[in-house]
């Protein structure tokens, strides 16, 4: 049985929203009344019918895009195909009590709370969850149960206690409150490709579907001061630094981060609109932003520009003067590119600048220093502690970014530590195991070459994507560049000796 995390997130966030807005009836006087559905108690299929009947129960939520996908596009063709042989009882999850009851229903079928989400369909002894599993498996289960002579309504504990039980479905959208408005604040980075992929479609949908009812105020995170302000805002909502990421969106008292935004935001917008709208989130006022800008939402989809520091502001103390490190990062990037090109040319012509014999012993010294740097970064990344950054860059911002882990699993510091250990092993094999001298030299050079390419990529991300520089990372990038240059003469000697034999 497959579960959809998207449905779970939708249910979880709407459950929180329902805590704030327990029911829609509070604003009923401001809306056009919707058609009253035909309420029907749960019953069993009628016996003695000339043909078998399959009965199922579907739990859904208004504003849940996955629910409406099933209700609008999956169930109607099945209802048309099977006609009176298919009965589906719709149970709308409307209140927080309904959410808790759904958790109890899921538990009765052996499904833990963290895997429970809407749409949630029960047919016979089977439970289908989400917009992928329901269309894939429901038709087959209907055919199977019809072949077995039909199936009665599933035995669901406490079903009669749910707020709404309607049969059959008529999903006419409830009219939105004309004067309702929702104000959203979105923290992002304009040149962050991943941020645009996540927020672009949902912002377009909000703009097209709700027009002037939704105001989206965008705050561009560029400098390290911007990042600190983002942490301050997140902390005001109880979110620690290690869980902060971009894009981050605030609507009402809800905070959505990263991929939660396109999954949950549409349902939350509709929930807030039906409740009469919601004001601009109460977020801390930024010290270097004028009060007028901090308290007034900007027009839809326009970035908040950083205001200049007033001329009469107090000068920064020496401890507050910090070089952002961008220039240093770009210089090191240029050196890495030169080293890569030089190594390729040296291999092509079979010659390289020679180093004195003692230079070969610089390799283990640099590797040991690299192991120390990588070990410290591994400690910072795995223990979620703040790193010492000195007066250059903002390494904590880098270490807490999404790029600090490979595939969101392996910390980059740990990966670097493994790389340094591999370089040390190949150097030792080349020096003390003559039988493996050539493969060890080739292995060392290959790992160093890859390390420089990977470090070049990470260094590029810092000033151009993350908007912060890690001095520890720049140190490691410099070390692997030197290790590559020192590894060129030994590997060329091995190839030259092979040609002489």
C-alpha positions in Angstrom: 0.0 0.0 0.0 1.5 3.3 -1.1 1.0 6.6 0.8 1.3 10.2 -0.4 3.2 12.5 1.9 1.5 15.4 0.1 -1.9 14.4 1.4 -0.6 14.0 4.9 0.9 17.5 4.8 -2.4 18.9 3.5 -4.3 17.2 6.3 -1.8 18.2 9.0 -1.7 21.9 8.1 -5.5 22.1 7.6 -5.9 20.5 11.0 -3.9 23.4 12.4 -5.9 25.9 10.4 -9.1 24.3 11.7 -7.9 25.0 15.2 -7.9 28.7 14.4 -11.1 28.5 12.3 -13.2 25.7 13.9 -16.0 26.0 11.4 -17.3 27.9 8.4 -20.6 28.8 10.0 -19.2 31.9 11.7 -19.2 33.7 8.4 -22.3 32.2 6.9 -24.1 35.5 7.0 -21.5 37.0 4.7 -21.8 34.3 2.0 -24.3 33.0 -0.4 -25.8 29.9 1.1 -24.6 26.7 -0.6 -27.0 23.9 -1.5 -27.7 21.7 1.4 -26.5 18.1 0.7 -28.6 15.1 1.3 -27.4 13.8 4.6 -27.6 10.0 4.9 -26.7 7.7 7.8 -24.3 4.9 7.0 -26.2 1.9 5.8 -25.6 -1.5 4.3 -26.2 -2.4 0.7 -29.8 -3.4 0.0 -30.1 -7.2 -0.1 -32.0 -9.0 -2.8 -31.0 -6.7 -5.6 -30.7 -8.3 -9.1 -27.1 -7.2 -9.4 -24.2 -6.9 -6.9 -23.4 -3.5 -5.4 -20.1 -2.2 -4.1 -20.1 0.4 -1.3 -17.2 2.6 -0.3 -16.5 5.6 2.0 -14.4 8.6 0.9 -13.1 11.2 3.4 -12.2 14.5 1.9 -11.7 18.2 2.6 -12.8 21.4 0.9 -9.8 23.2 -0.6 -7.7 20.1 -0.8 -6.5 19.9 -4.4 -5.9 16.2 -4.2 -9.4 15.6 -2.9 -10.9 17.6 -5.7 -8.8 15.8 -8.3 -10.4 12.5 -7.1 -13.9 13.9 -6.8 -13.9 15.8 -10.1 -11.9 13.5 -12.4 -11.7 10.0 -10.9 -15.1 9.2 -9.4 -17.5 10.6 -12.1 -16.3 8.2 -14.8 -16.5 5.3 -12.4 -20.0 6.3 -11.3 -21.1 6.6 -14.9 -19.6 3.2 -15.7 -21.0 1.2 -12.8 -24.2 3.3 -12.2 -26.3 1.9 -9.3 -23.7 -0.8 -8.7 -21.4 1.7 -7.1 -22.3 3.7 -4.0 -19.7 6.1 -2.4 -20.5 7.8 0.8 -18.7 11.2 1.0 -17.6 12.2 4.4 -16.3 15.8 4.6 -13.6 16.5 7.2 -14.6 19.9 8.4 -13.6 20.4 12.0 -10.7 19.5 14.3 -12.8 16.8 15.9 -13.3 15.3 12.4 -9.5 15.3 11.9 -9.1 13.4 15.1 -11.9 11.0 14.2 -10.1 10.3 10.9 -6.9 9.5 12.8 -9.0 7.0 14.8 -10.4 5.4 11.6 -6.9 5.1 10.2 -5.7 3.5 13.4 -8.5 0.9 13.2 -7.1 -0.2 9.8 -3.5 -0.3 11.1 -2.4 3.0 9.5 -0.3 5.3 11.8 -1.1 8.9 12.2 1.9 10.1 10.2 0.7 8.2 7.1 -2.9 9.4 7.3 -4.0 12.0 4.8 -6.9 13.0 2.5 -8.4 11.8 0.2 -8.9 8.7 2.3 -11.0 5.9 0.8 -12.2 2.7 2.4 -13.6 -0.1 0.3 -14.2 -3.5 1.9 -11.0 -4.3 3.8 -8.9 -2.0 1.7 -7.7 1.6 2.3 -6.6 3.8 -0.6 -4.9 7.1 0.1 -4.0 10.0 -2.2 -4.6 11.0 -5.8 -2.3 8.4 -7.2 -3.3 5.2 -5.3 -7.1 5.8 -5.6 -7.2 6.1 -9.4 -4.7 3.3 -9.9 -6.4 0.7 -7.6 -10.0 1.7 -7.1 -11.3 0.4 -10.5 -9.6 -3.0 -10.0 -11.1 -3.4 -6.5 -14.6 -2.5 -7.7 -14.3 -5.2 -10.4 -13.0 -7.7 -7.8 -15.8 -7.1 -5.3 -18.5 -7.2 -8.0 -17.1 -10.6 -9.1 -17.5 -11.7 -5.5 -21.1 -10.6 -5.3 -20.6 -7.0 -4.0 -19.4 -5.6 -0.7 -21.2 -3.9 2.1 -20.3 -0.6 3.7 -17.0 -0.9 5.6 -17.3 -1.1 9.3 -15.9 2.3 10.3 -16.0 3.2 14.0 -17.6 6.5 14.9 -18.6 7.3 11.3 -22.0 8.8 12.4 -20.1 11.4 14.5 -18.6 13.1 11.5 -19.9 16.6 10.6 -21.0 15.7 7.0 -22.1 12.6 5.2 -23.4 13.3 1.8 -24.5 10.9 -1.0 -24.0 11.4 -3.9 -21.4 14.2 -4.4 -22.2 17.6 -5.8 -19.0 19.6 -5.5 -20.1 23.1 -6.3 -17.4 25.5 -5.0 -18.7 27.6 -2.1 -18.6 31.2 -3.0 -15.8 33.2 -1.4 -16.4 36.2 0.8 -16.3 39.2 -1.5 -14.4 41.4 1.0 -12.1 38.7 2.3 -8.4 39.1 1.7 -5.3 37.0 2.5 -1.9 38.6 3.1 1.2 36.4 2.6 4.8 37.1 3.2 7.3 35.0 1.1 11.0 35.0 1.9 13.0 33.8 -1.1 16.1 34.6 -3.3 15.4 35.9 -6.7 18.2 34.1 -8.4 17.5 30.8 -6.6 16.4 28.3 -9.4 15.0 25.8 -6.9 13.0 28.6 -5.1 11.5 29.6 -8.4 10.5 26.1 -9.3 8.8 25.7 -5.9 7.0 29.0 -5.7 6.4 30.0 -9.3 3.5 27.7 -10.1 1.7 28.4 -6.8 2.1 32.2 -7.1 0.8 32.1 -10.6 -2.2 30.0 -9.4 -2.9 32.5 -6.6 -2.7 35.4 -8.9 -5.0 33.9 -11.5 -7.5 32.3 -9.2 -7.9 34.8 -6.4 -6.8 38.1 -8.2 -6.9 40.9 -5.7 -8.0 38.7 -2.7 -4.4 37.5 -2.1 -1.5 39.9 -1.6 1.9 38.3 -1.7 4.7 40.3 -0.2 8.1 39.0 -1.3 11.3 39.6 0.7 14.5 38.9 -1.2 17.3 37.3 1.0 20.6 38.6 -0.3 23.1 39.5 2.4 24.1 37.8 5.6 22.1 40.5 7.4 19.1 39.3 5.5 19.7 35.8 6.6 19.9 36.9 10.2 16.6 38.7 9.9 15.1 35.5 8.4 16.3 33.6 11.4 14.8 36.2 13.7 11.4 35.9 11.9 11.5 32.1 12.0 12.4 32.2 15.7 9.3 34.3 16.4 7.2 31.4 15.1 9.2 28.9 17.2 11.3 27.5 14.3 15.0 26.9 15.2 17.8 27.9 12.8 18.6 24.4 11.7 15.1 24.0 10.3 15.0 27.3 8.4 15.3 27.0 4.6 14.3 29.0 1.5 11.7 29.6 0.2 9.8 30.3 3.5 6.2 31.5 3.5 4.1 32.9 6.3 0.3 33.1 6.1 -1.6 34.0 9.2 0.2 32.1 12.0 1.3 29.3 9.7 4.8 28.9 8.3 5.4 26.8 5.2 9.0 25.9 4.2 10.3 24.6 0.9 8.2 21.9 -0.8 5.3 22.4 1.8 4.4 25.6 0.0 2.8 24.3 -3.3 1.2 21.4 -1.4 -0.4 23.2 1.4 -0.8 26.9 0.4 -3.8 26.6 -1.9 -5.9 24.9 0.7 -4.9 27.3 3.4 -5.7 30.3 1.2 -9.2 29.0 0.7 -9.6 28.2 4.4 -8.6 31.7 5.4 -10.8 33.3 2.7 -13.8 31.3 3.9 -13.1 32.5 7.4 -13.1 36.1 6.4 -9.5 36.6 5.4 -6.4 37.2 7.4 -4.2 40.2 8.0 -0.5 40.5 7.2 1.5 38.2 9.4 2.9 39.7 12.6 6.6 39.4 12.0 9.4 41.2 13.8 10.4 44.7 12.4 13.7 44.8 10.8 16.1 47.2 12.4 17.5 48.6 9.2 14.1 48.9 7.4 12.0 52.1 7.9 8.9 51.7 9.9 6.7 52.6 6.9 8.2 49.8 4.9 8.1 47.3 7.7 4.5 47.8 8.6 3.0 48.2 5.1 2.6 45.3 2.7 4.1 45.9 -0.7 2.1 45.5 -3.9 1.5 41.9 -5.2 4.6 40.0 -6.2 7.1 42.8 -5.7 10.3 42.4 -3.8 11.1 44.3 -0.7 14.3 46.3 -1.4 16.9 46.8 1.3 16.7 50.4 2.7 19.9 52.4 3.1 21.2 52.8 6.6 20.3 56.3 7.9 23.3 58.7 7.9 23.0 59.4 11.6 23.2 55.8 12.6 25.9 54.8 14.9 29.1 53.4 13.3 29.6 49.6 13.6 31.9 48.2 16.2 35.0 46.3 15.0 33.2 43.0 15.9 30.4 43.9 13.6 32.7 44.7 10.6 32.6 41.5 8.5 33.9 40.9 5.0 31.3 38.9 3.1 34.1 37.0 1.4 32.6 37.1 -2.1 35.8 38.5 -3.6 38.0 35.9 -2.0 35.6 33.1 -3.1 35.8 34.3 -6.8 39.6 34.5 -6.6 39.8 31.0 -5.3 37.3 29.9 -8.1 39.6 31.4 -10.7 42.6 29.6 -9.2 40.8 26.3 -9.3 39.8 26.8 -13.0 43.5 27.6 -13.8 44.6 24.4 -11.9 42.2 22.2 -13.8 43.2 23.6 -17.2 46.9 23.3 -16.3 46.5 19.6 -15.3 44.7 18.8 -18.5 47.4 20.5 -20.6 50.1 18.8 -18.6 48.5 15.4 -19.3 48.1 16.3 -23.0 51.8 17.2 -23.5 53.2 14.9 -20.9 55.1 17.6 -19.1 54.6 19.7 -16.0 56.6 22.1 -13.8 58.9 20.1 -11.5 58.9 20.5 -7.8 61.7 19.9 -5.4 61.8 16.4 -3.8 60.7 17.7 -0.4 57.5 19.1 -2.0 56.1 15.6 -2.1 56.0 15.6 1.7 53.7 18.6 1.6 51.0 16.3 0.4 50.4 14.5 3.8 50.8 17.8 5.6 48.0 19.4 3.5 45.9 16.3 3.8 46.2 16.3 7.6 45.1 20.0 7.6 42.2 19.1 5.3 41.2 16.3 7.6 41.0 18.7 10.4 38.9 21.2 8.4 36.6 18.4 7.2 36.3 17.0 10.7 35.3 20.3 12.1 32.7 20.9 9.4 31.4 17.3 9.9 30.9 18.1 13.6 29.1 21.3 12.9 26.8 19.7 10.3 26.0 16.5 12.3 25.6 18.2 15.7 23.7 21.3 14.5 26.0 23.6 16.3 27.2 27.1 15.3 30.6 27.3 13.6 33.3 29.8 14.4 33.5 32.0 11.3 36.0 34.7 12.0 35.7 38.0 10.2 35.2 36.6 6.7 31.9 35.3 5.4 29.0 33.6 7.2 29.8 29.9 7.4 26.7 29.2 9.5 24.4 30.3 6.7 26.2 28.0 4.3 26.2 25.1 6.7 22.5 25.4 7.3 21.6 25.7 3.6 20.1 22.8 1.6 23.5 22.5 -0.2 25.2 21.4 3.0 24.1 17.8 2.3 24.4 15.6 -0.7 21.0 14.4 -1.8 19.7 15.7 1.6 21.4 12.8 3.3 25.2 12.9 3.5 26.8 16.1 5.0 29.3 17.6 2.7 31.8 17.8 5.5 31.6 14.0 6.0 32.0 13.5 2.3 35.1 15.7 2.3 36.5 13.8 5.2 36.2 10.5 3.3 37.9 12.1 0.3 40.9 13.3 2.4 41.2 9.8 3.9 41.2 8.4 0.4 43.9 10.8 -0.8 46.0 9.9 2.2 45.6 6.2 1.5 46.7 6.5 -2.1 49.7 8.7 -1.2 50.9 6.1 1.4 50.4 3.3 -1.2 52.5 5.2 -3.8 55.3 5.9 -1.3 55.5 2.6 0.5 54.0 -0.1 -1.8 56.1 -0.1 -5.0 53.8 -2.8 -6.5 50.9 -0.3 -6.4 52.9 2.8 -7.2 51.3 3.5 -10.6 47.7 2.7 -9.8 48.0 4.7 -6.5 49.4 7.7 -8.3 46.6 7.5 -10.9 44.0 7.1 -8.1 45.4 10.0 -6.2 45.3 12.3 -9.2 41.8 11.2 -10.2 40.4 11.9 -6.7 42.2 15.2 -6.4 40.8 16.3 -9.9 37.3 15.4 -8.9 37.7 17.1 -5.5 38.7 20.4 -7.3 35.7 20.1 -9.6 33.3 19.5 -6.7 34.9 22.2 -4.6 34.5 24.6 -7.6 30.8 23.8 -7.7 30.3 24.4 -4.0 32.3 27.6 -4.1 30.2 28.9 -6.9 27.0 28.2 -4.9 28.2 30.3 -2.0 28.3 33.9 -3.5 25.9 33.3 -6.3 23.1 31.1 -4.8 23.4 30.9 -1.0 24.6 34.5 -0.8 27.0 33.6 2.0 30.6 32.3 2.1 32.1 29.7 4.4 35.8 30.4 5.2 36.3 26.7 6.2 35.0 25.6 2.8 37.3 28.1 1.0 40.2 26.7 3.0 39.3 23.2 1.9 38.9 24.3 -1.7 42.4 25.8 -1.6 43.9 22.7 0.0 42.5 20.3 -2.7 43.7 22.6 -5.4 47.3 22.5 -4.0 47.0 18.7 -3.7 46.0 18.4 -7.3 49.0 20.5 -8.5 51.4 18.4 -6.3 49.9 15.2 -7.6 50.6 16.0 -11.3 54.4 15.3 -11.5 54.2 11.8 -9.7 51.5 10.5 -12.1 53.3 11.9 -15.2 56.5 10.1 -14.1 54.6 6.9 -13.8 53.3 7.2 -17.4 56.8 8.2 -18.6 58.4 5.2 -17.0 55.8 2.9 -18.6 56.7 4.3 -22.1 60.4 3.8 -21.5 60.0 0.1 -20.6 
